[in-house]
Amino acid sequence: MPKEILIAGAGWLGSALALSLKAQGNAVTILSRNSEKRNYFNSRHIPLIEVDYTSLDGASINGEMNKVLFIGIPPGPYYFDVIHNLILTLSPSYILFSSSTSIYSASYGEVNETSALGGNKILEDAELLIRNSGIPYSILRFGGLIGEDRNPALYFSGKHNIPNGGAPVNLIHRTEIIEIICALVDNEKPGVFNVVFPFHPTRKSYYEKQCLVRGLAPCVFDSSGTGKIVNGSKISKLLNRPYRYNIE
């Protein structure tokens, strides 16, 4: 059944998500701090409302308030207040929150959704706010985001003696994320979920290969370092959906 969906944040993920949800017949509205993309979205019949998240006016959002809210705003100044104001003003029926695996502090070994946190405190506080809101939610802890036009190899290209090459990667393709979110919009299955592709080569092997296959100037990592492997199987089992988009 089509739903009314508010997307707070029209960045690299939020913009693509809006187009996919619209294509499925949902009524999508973008909330953004600036109006630079208004013409782009209007041409695709997706309204964009320019808002100040710290003083959001619910009256400016047309339609019923019984909406799905996707929060894709990156952590920044007054982040807790921004999230609180979105929830308080819009009173959504279901919240999808874009979090990150940086919320885990573990420096080695495998972590899952029950593991200790202690990493990104801003995200931890925001997650707690959502969990205590009384509104059904899905908190999605994404690994590093990649896509056809985005891979950290572009940043590492040409660099040498890059530290922590022995640490494993925890990555996820944007298309994978969008398909998972669309499934959650349809089913509204609450919970906290890691979203990470189940392939964890070392940073050295992965990024040195990516530079090579992309025709970029080579990069060179050292072989030292350790890191955590994030287990993303919970969401896959819940949705009965294997991960489909390889990170290579």
C-alpha atoms as one frame of an Amber mdcrd trajectory, in Angstrom:
protein
   0.000   0.000   0.000   1.418   3.448  -0.928   2.432   5.603   2.025   3.214
   9.209   2.805   6.925   9.524   3.444   8.987  12.446   4.680  12.705  12.350
   3.947  14.774  14.671   6.130  18.015  15.230   4.258  18.462  15.244   0.483
  22.083  14.122   0.313  23.696  11.336  -1.691  21.525   8.677  -0.032  18.344
  10.647   0.635  17.993  11.896  -2.944  18.291   8.427  -4.473  15.970   6.987
  -1.823  13.323   9.602  -2.618  13.330   8.659  -6.296  13.009   4.943  -5.525
  10.176   5.390  -3.024   8.359   7.681  -5.461   8.746   5.123  -8.254   6.978
   2.595  -6.032   3.932   4.865  -5.859   4.509   6.472  -2.467   3.801  10.142
  -1.745   7.274  11.486  -0.962   8.220  14.907   0.424  11.778  16.135   0.919
  12.705  18.270   3.918  15.950  20.153   3.375  17.903  23.069   4.805  18.275
  24.620   1.351  16.237  24.812  -1.806  19.029  24.205  -4.329  17.518  20.885
  -5.430  13.900  22.060  -5.569  13.747  22.245  -9.370  15.377  18.821  -9.653
  12.792  17.205  -7.386   9.840  19.216  -8.694  10.589  17.933 -12.193  10.183
  14.463 -10.715   6.956  15.415  -8.900   8.579  15.286  -5.460   7.958  18.443
  -3.404  10.872  19.888  -1.469  10.181  22.018   1.598  12.980  24.247   2.840
  13.073  24.031   6.618  15.075  25.059   9.642  15.264  21.808  11.574  15.727
  23.609  14.884  12.450  25.537  14.477  10.418  23.253  12.262   6.812  24.253
  11.664   4.574  21.233  11.347   1.883  23.359   9.728   4.112  23.738   6.661
   3.927  19.992   5.979   0.822  19.267   3.948  -1.389  16.223   4.385  -1.980
  13.925   7.300   0.629  13.714  10.044   0.496   9.914  10.008   3.684   9.621
   7.982   6.814   7.541   7.734   9.854   9.678   8.565  13.309   8.831   7.243
  16.047  10.793   9.016  19.144  10.951   6.845  20.785  14.071   8.260  24.487
  13.619   9.069  25.571  14.364  12.642  26.389  18.006  13.204  25.788  20.936
  15.542  22.649  20.627  17.693  22.032  17.138  16.254  20.126  15.895  19.297
  17.873  18.985  19.203  17.305  18.533  15.461  16.197  14.916  15.863  14.052
  15.779  18.868  12.353  18.617  17.003  11.623  16.461  13.954   9.937  13.805
  16.073   8.068  16.245  18.315   6.799  18.429  15.474   5.945  15.808  12.866
   4.695  13.017  15.160   5.429  10.325  12.566   3.849   6.897  12.757   7.162
   5.160  12.011  10.786   6.344  12.046  13.677   5.121   9.928  16.962   6.479
  11.253  20.259   6.509   9.369  22.918   5.619  11.923  26.419   4.198  11.486
  28.613   1.326  12.573  30.929   3.997  14.008  28.677   3.767  17.051  30.671
   0.666  18.094  33.959   1.238  19.884  35.376  -2.278  19.370  38.865  -2.257
  17.855  38.882  -5.949  16.883  36.623  -8.996  16.627  33.027  -9.305  15.501
  30.246  -7.031  16.708  26.475  -7.314  16.365  23.483  -5.304  17.507  23.872
  -6.470  21.115  27.544  -5.455  21.379  28.739  -2.595  23.558  28.666   0.831
  21.960  30.978   3.590  23.178  31.888   4.887  19.728  30.146   7.892  18.190
  28.444   9.536  21.188  26.332  11.897  19.044  24.740   8.959  17.257  24.355
   7.026  20.486  22.386   9.890  22.060  20.233  10.250  18.943  19.469   6.534
  18.860  18.468   6.595  22.536  16.143   9.517  21.853  14.427   7.585  19.071
  14.186   4.407  21.135  12.535   6.337  23.962  10.142   8.267  21.699   7.307
   5.750  21.947   7.121   5.648  18.143   7.873   2.444  16.201  11.329   2.712
  14.662  14.004   0.991  12.637  17.531   2.168  13.409  19.898   1.284  10.573
  23.599   1.223  11.388  25.217   1.512   7.985  28.735   0.521   7.116  30.738
   2.815   4.870  28.574   3.859   1.927  29.733   3.069  -1.582  28.118   3.212
  -5.022  28.829   3.370  -8.719  30.053   6.948  -8.363  31.441   6.726  -4.847
  34.252   4.619  -3.390  36.883   5.597  -0.811  39.535   4.389  -3.259  39.122
   7.779  -4.928  40.329   9.395  -1.704  43.226   6.984  -1.164  44.440   7.059
  -4.766  48.042   8.240  -5.070  48.729   8.043  -1.341  51.406   5.913   0.295
  52.186   4.569   3.753  48.496   4.674   4.680  48.094   3.320   8.225  45.871
   0.535   9.554  45.924  -1.508   6.363  45.320  -4.712   8.310  41.869  -3.607
   9.508  38.836  -5.183   7.800  36.412  -3.097   5.754  32.712  -2.804   6.627
  30.973  -1.441   3.549  27.505  -1.328   1.996  26.271  -0.362  -1.463  23.748
   2.460  -1.722  21.406   0.372  -3.889  21.402  -2.319  -1.193  20.445   0.265
   1.421  17.621   1.629  -0.704  16.132  -1.813  -1.318  16.295  -2.615   2.403
  14.646   0.679   3.350  11.898   0.148   0.749  11.243  -3.292   2.245  11.049
  -1.801   5.737   8.656   0.920   4.553   6.387  -1.816   3.215   6.615  -4.030
   6.308   7.531  -1.612   9.149   9.563  -4.169  11.037  10.961  -2.384  14.112
  14.375  -2.882  15.611  18.055  -1.973  15.474  19.958  -3.362  12.500  23.481
  -3.365  11.169  23.522  -3.005   7.390  26.899  -4.251   6.155  27.844  -6.465
   3.234  29.194  -9.842   4.487  32.654  -9.533   2.932  35.471  -8.054   4.993
  38.851  -8.002   3.252  41.590  -5.890   4.763  41.752  -2.225   3.883  45.090
  -2.894   2.197  43.849  -5.656  -0.105  40.525  -3.968  -0.851  41.578  -0.396
  -1.615  44.795  -1.267  -3.420  42.726  -3.530  -5.704  40.012  -0.901  -6.150
  42.548   1.668  -7.320  43.870  -0.863  -9.810  40.515  -1.937 -11.283  39.286
   1.659 -11.473  42.368   2.822 -13.338  43.381   5.178 -10.530  46.847   6.035
  -9.338  47.845   3.216  -6.974  47.671   3.546  -3.220  49.826   1.716  -0.703
  48.738   0.739   2.808  50.941  -0.673   5.507  50.024  -4.158   6.750  49.554
  -3.305  10.422  46.393  -2.685  12.387  43.263  -4.477  13.471  39.598  -3.602
  13.419  36.091  -4.834  14.008  33.961  -6.922  11.673  30.322  -5.828  11.784
  27.776  -8.628  11.464  24.834  -7.508   9.321  22.951 -10.806   9.182  20.040
  -9.791  11.439  18.296  -7.589   8.858  18.934 -10.157   6.126  17.248 -12.907
   8.146  14.336 -10.670   9.189  13.513  -9.666   5.616  14.400 -13.112   4.221
  16.606 -11.242   1.783  20.274 -11.997   1.093  22.696  -9.156   0.456  22.801
  -8.676  -3.329  25.202  -5.885  -4.212  28.837  -6.878  -3.938  31.203  -4.175
  -2.717  33.786  -5.037  -5.396
